[in-house]
Amino acid sequence: MAINLATKYSDQIAEVFTRASFIKGKTAETFDLTGVKTLKVYTPITVEEVDYDRDGGLKRYGDVTEMQDVVQELTMTQDKAFTLTIDKGNNLDQNLVKNAADMLRLQLNEKSTPAADKYAFQRFVTMAGTLAESEKPTKSNIISKIANASQALDDALVPDDNRYLYLTSEMYKLVCTSDEFAGVDVLARQSIAKGVCGEVFGMNVVRVPKSYLPDNVYFLVAHKDAVLMPYKIADAKVHEDPVGVSGALIEGRHYYDAYVLGAKCGGVYALVATGSISAAPTISEGKITATGTTIRYTLDGSDPRYSDSAKDYVAETVLTADEGCQIRAYAIEEGKYPSPVAAG
């Protein structure tokens, strides 16, 4: 006999995952990936305004151009599974404490959810619109560095609400003991969500375990609407007394992914260790050069970090950009974060 937990316990499992995750509930919910594994996101490109020409005839409002789109393809790649048994004899010896549904929730809390969060943080940093380098912050400058992140989001016209600052307990301690910061009482307000422990510069502070943030990352700022984390539990079931097992066999499969939306990438900022970002490539006479790296480029003026038209560059190839556009490229070096985007 099999009990399909995806049906019987789907709401409870989703609730458990949301409560346990530091990220779930703090990402955009505009796009629904239920039932699909790949989604293309089309973001319209606006045009610059021109002076109204009273004598311009049919061109009083300027030249008519068709609205273009930036296309970003999102594909869920993390397809994970687990299985475990609850032996009937062991369960009886332990006074039936190992209820199958409870064990599934425990599996999600202790393994599945942390793994998904860590993966998402890695993706958010790697795809961040702004990657800034720094020596390790101290209590004398941590506030200034967070202020720089807040300013970067302001300059990118990112809305003030729903900004989240993810930092480790070590960095949180520096904030609390910093001479620059007088509003510690704001930090100490009652938590309103998983890990949220206050505000700094209007950003919700989320304290996460050190192991959750990627290596060489001091903190991450992400606006809710700039990041996505589609998550779907595809299957979760309990088999009672299957062949070869005296007791219950629990099986689960789930898949998910995490993205930064290219059109809103200005809402994601990461401060990383000095020397951990790849050097930007150079573009000259249609050729792109970068030492020891993989290079991605576009010819239509779109950002190669997110554009569906981005391609891998073949050394010594001479490129020609589309009319009115630039060649844009960035480098990916093993063991480092992606470089800034170069244009030429």
N, C-alpha and C positions, 0 to 999 in steps of 0.2 A: 504494500500500500504506500502511495506517495502523497504527501500533502504539499501542494504548490504554495509556498510562502510568498511568492511574488504577487499572488492574488489575495491570499488570506491576510497577509501582514504588510502589504505594500505601503499603506499610509504610515504605519508604525515604523517601518524600516526607514522611510524617507525622513520621518521626524527624528529618528535616532541619528541618522547621518548629518542632518542639519545642525542638531545640537552639538554634535561632537566636532564638527568642522570649524576651523577658524575662518574659512573663506566662504562657505555656502551661505547665501543670503546677502553677501556683500559684492555680488557680481550682477551684471546686466541680465535681465530676464525677458528682453525684447524678442529674442529668437528662440523658437521651440524646435529642438532637434528630435523630438519624440517620433520614433518610427523611421528615422533616416540616420545615415551615418556620415553623410557629406552634405554640406550646405554652402552655397555661394552667397556672399553678402555684397549687395550692390549699394555703394554710397555715391549719391549724385555730387558732381563737381560744379560749384557755383562759378560765376564770372565776375570780373571786375566791373565797377560802374564807370560810365563815361558821361561827359557833359551832354546835356540835351541840346540838339541842333534844330532850331526852329525852321531853318531853311534846308534841312537835310532830306526833304522828301520822304521816301519810304525808309530812310535810315535815320530818322529823327532820334530814335532810341539807340542807335549804334548798329553795327553789323550783327545780323542774325546768325547765331550758331546753335547747333543742336547740343543739348545738355549731355555731357559725358558722365561715365561712372568709373569709380575705382572698384575693381572686383577683388574680393578676398575669399579664397576657398578655405573652408573649415572642414576638416575631416577628423573624426574621433579615432584615435590610434591606440588608446590604452584599453585593451581587451583582457581583463583579468579574471581569474577563477580560483576557487579554493574548495577543498573537501576535507571533512573530518568525521570521525565516528564517535558515538557515545555508546560504549559497551553496556549491555543491559545489566551484567553482573556488577560492573564498577558503579553504575548509577544507583543500584540498590544498596551497595555498600556505603554510598555517600548520601543516603536518605533522599534519593530522587531530586537532588539539587540541580542536576544538569538538564533542565528543560530545553528542548531543541530550539524553540524560538528565542529563548534567552541566550543560548549559546551563539545563535546567528547574530544577534545584536552585539554580543561581546566581540565577535569576529570583526564586525563592521567598525566598532569603536576602537579596537586595539590595533587592527591591521589595515583594513580597507580604507578607512577615512584618513588616517595619517599618511598613508602612501599617496592618496589622491591629492591631499593638501601640499605635500612636499613637491610633487610633480607640478602642481599648478604654480607654486611660488617660483620654481625653476623656469617655467615657461614665461611667467609675467616679467621676470628679470631679463631673460634672454630677448624678449620681444619688446622691452620697454621703449617708449618713445624717446626718453632721455636717460642715458647712462652717464653718471658723473663719477670721476675718480677722486680718491682722497686717501690720505694716511688715516690710520685708525682714529676715529673721533675721541676726544677727551671731554671731561665735564666742562672745560673752559670754552669749547667750540661746538659742542653737539647741537646746541640750540641754533647757532648761526647756520649750520649745515642743513638742519631741518627747515629753517627759514628760506634757504636757497631753493629747496624743493617746493615749498609753498609758492614762492615767487615764480618758479618755472611753470607751475600749473596756472597761476594767475595770468602770466604772459601768453599762455596758450589758450586763454579764454575758457578755461575749465570751470564749470559751475562750482560754487562754494560748498554746496551740500554734498553729502555722501562721499567725502574724501576719507580714505583710510590710510593710516600710517602704521605699517607692520614693522615691529622691531623686537629684538631679543630682550631678555631680562637685563643683560649686561648694558645694552644701550638705554633701556628704560631707567636703570639706576643712574646713569650719567645725566639723563634729563632731570631726574628728581633732585640730584645733588648739585646741579649746575648753578653757578652764581648769576648766569645770564637770565635765568628763568625765575620770575617771582610768583607765577601763578600755579604753584604746586597744588593748591586747594582745588583747582580745576581738574588736575589729574586724578585727584582722590575721590571724585564723585562716584556714585554707585554704578556698577557695571550694568549695561543695558543689553549686552549681547556677548556671545562667546569671545572671551579674551579682551573685550573692550574695557578700558580702564581709565578713560578720560579724554581730554582734548588738548591739542597743541596747535596754535594757529588755525583753529577751526577744523582741524583734522581729527577724526576719531582714532585714538591710539589703541592698537591691538597688540598686546604682548604675546609673542609666540615662542615656543621652545627653540633653543639654539639650533637643533638639528633640522628644523623645518625650513629655515632660510638656506639658500645655496651657499657654497663656499665663497669667501671673499665678498660677501654682501653685508653691509652694515644696517641698512634699512630699505624698505620699499614703500612708496606711496602709490596708491591706485584709486582712481575714481571708479565708483561702482559701474557707471555706464561705459567705461573704457575696457573692461575685461569681461570675459565669458568663461563659465565653467559648466558646460552641459554634462550631466551625469545621469546615467540610466542603469538601473539594476535590471538586467535582461532576464535573469533566472535565479531563483532561490527556492530550494525544495528540501524536504525531509523524506527519506525512504525508511519505513519501518520494517526491520528484519529482512533486508535484501539478501540475496545469495551471498554467503560467506561472512555475514555480519550478524551477530546476535545483539540486536539493539537498533539504534538509529544511525543512518548515514546522511550527513548534511552536505549538500552541494550548492555552490553559488557561483554565479558568473555576472560580471558587471563591466560596463565600459564607459569611458568618459574622456574628456580632454580639456585643455585650457588654452585660451587665446587672448591676445591683445587686439582690439579692433583698430585697424590701420587708420581709419578716419578720425579716431579719437585717441590716438597714441600719445598725444600731449598730456593725457591724464594719467600716465604711468611714468614714474621717476624712480630710479634705483641708484643708491650710493654704494659704490664698490671700491675694493682696494686698488691703490695705485699700481699700475702695471698689469691689471687683469683685463683690460680692454684692447682689442686688436687695433692696430694702426689703420687709419683710413687709407684706401687705395688712392692712386693718382690717375688722372685721366688727361691724356695729351694726344692730340691728333687722332682721336678715335680709338686709341689703345688704352687699356686699363692695366695698371701694374700694382702688384702687392707681393711682398716676400712671404713665401711659405704659407699661403692661405688659399681658401676657396673664395671666389668672387661671384656675387650675384648682381645682376644689372637689369635695368629697364631702359627702353628707348622712347617711351611715350610720356616721360615726365613723372610717372607715378613712383611711389616709394617702393624700392625693391624688397624691403623687409616684409611687406604685406601684400604686394600686388600679385595678381594672378598671372600677369605677363612677365614676371621676373624669370630670368634664365641664368644658367651657369656660364661664366665667361671662359672661352678657350683662349689660351695665351697667344698673343701676337695677332689676334683677329682685329681688323679695323672695322669699327662700328659707325653707323650713321644714324643719328637720332631723327625721330619723326619731325616734320616741319613745325617749328615753333616750340619744340621741346628740347630737353637736355638728356644726355646720357647720365644716369644716376646709378651709383654702385656702392656696395659695402663689402667688407671682407670678413671672413669667418676663419679664425685661427684656432687650431685644436688647443683645448685647455683654457681658452679665453672667451670673453663675451664679444658679441659682434661689434664691429667698428662703427663710427659715425658714417652717415651717408655722404659720399662725395658726388659732386656734379661737375660736368664739363661738356 
